[in-house]
C-alpha cells in the first residue's frame, strides 16, 4: 500500500505538505493512480489541492489552478480523473485499499471491506453514476474505468 510520504516524494510539483492529511490510508493507492495522470499534465500550472477528505463514504476532492493554465485538453482529462478518483473511493476500503462497500454506523457512512466494516452494510445494488459535460458515466470496478451509460435510463 502506498503511503502519504511516498506520494509527497513522488509528486512534489503538485502536492504540498498537508494536502492529504485528511485522506484515509487505504485510498493512497487510488490517489497515486490519479496523480500518475494528473501530475505530468498539471505541473507548472499552479495546480493546488483545495479539499482532500472523506465525506459520506467517498473522497471529497477539489483543486484549483489559474484559469489561464486550463486548456480544453486539461479540462477534459481533469474532469475524467476527478470523477474516476471519487467513484474509485466508493469501491475501495478506506483502511486497507481492498475492494469495499458502504457501511452505516450511526450518522456516519464509510467505505470499507468486510474486515473493517462497522455497523450495517449498505446494500444498494444501483451503480453510482455521474453526469458529465459529455454524458452519464458509471464506474466499472472490474475494468477500473468509466463506462458511458444511456442517459435516458437514468
N, C-alpha and C positions, 0 to 999 in steps of 0.2 A: 504494500500500500504506500502510495506517495505521501510524503509529509509536507506540511506547510513550509518548512525551511527549504526543502528541495525546490518547491515552486518559486519561492522568493529568489533563490540562487539561479534557477533556470530562466526566469522571465524578469530580470531586473529593469528592463526598459518599459514595462507596462504594469508591474506590480510594485507597490510601495509597502514598507513595513507597516503592519496593522491592517492592510486591506482585507485579509482573510481571517481576522481574529474571531469572527462570529460564524465561520463556516465549520460544520461538524467534520471530524477527521475522515469519516467514510466517504465523503464527497470530494476529497482532494484529487482522486483519480479522474473524476469527470471534469473538474476544474482544469486539470492538466490537459485533457483532450481539447477542451475549449481553447486554451492558450496555445496549443500546438498550431491551431489555425489562425487565431486572432493576433498573437504576438508579432509574427512577421508582417502582417497586414497593417497593424496599428502602431508599430514602433515609430518614434519621431512625429507622432500626430497630436500629442497632448492627451492621448487616451488616459483616463483615470477612472478607477473603480469608485463608485459612489456608495452603493449598497451591496453587501455580500453577506447575507444572513439567512437563517432558516425562518420560514413563515408558513404556517399551516401545512407542514409536511413537505414543503418544497423549498427550493433555493430562490430567494428573492434577490435578483441580480440586476443592478443598473450601473451604467457607466456614463461618462461624458467625454467629449472631445470637441475642440473648436469646430464650428460648422464648416469653416474653410477647408478643413482636412478631410471632410467626408465626401468622397466621390460616390457615384452611383454604385460602383462595384463594391466599395467598402460597406455601404448601406445594406446591400443585398446579402453579403456574407455575414455581416454582424446580426442582421435580423434572424437569419437562419441559425447561426451559432447560439444566439441568446435563447431562442425557443428550444433548441436541442438541449442546451445546458439545463434549462428549467425542467423540461419533461424527463430528462435522464434522472434528475434528482428525485422525482416522484416514483422512480423504479429502482432506486439504489439505497441500501441501508446506510443511514447517517453514521452508524458506529463503525462498521467494518468494510463497507463498499460492496458487499454481496447483493444479489437481487433482493429487492424489498417491496413492501406494500404499505398502505396506510394503516395506522393504529390510532385509536382514540383512547385517551386516558384523561378523564375529567374534561376540562376545556381544551386540552392540548391534543394536537394531531401531529404525529411524527411518521416518518417513513423508515421502517426497519425490516430486517429479515426476521424469520421465525424465532431465532435465538434471542434477539434483542427486543422483540416486541413486548410491549407492556400495555395492558388494558384490553380493549376489544378490537379485533381486526376489522377493518372496513372492507366490506365485501361488495363493492360496486364494480360490476363487470363491464361497465361502459368505458371505453378507452378515452383518455384525456386528449382533447383536441385544442388547437389554437387557430384562430383566424389570422391570416397574414394579408399583406397587400396583394398577394398573388393567389389567394385561395385559402382553403382549410387543410390543415395537416394534423396527423396524429403520430405518436412515437411508436415505432416497431422496435421493441426491446431486443428481440432475437437478432434482427439485422442491424441494430444500433443506428437507425436512420429515421428521418421524417418521411412519411408517406402521404401523398396527396389523397384527400377524401372528397367525395362528391358533396358539394355544399348544400344540395337540395335535401339530402338525408340528414342534415344536422339540425 
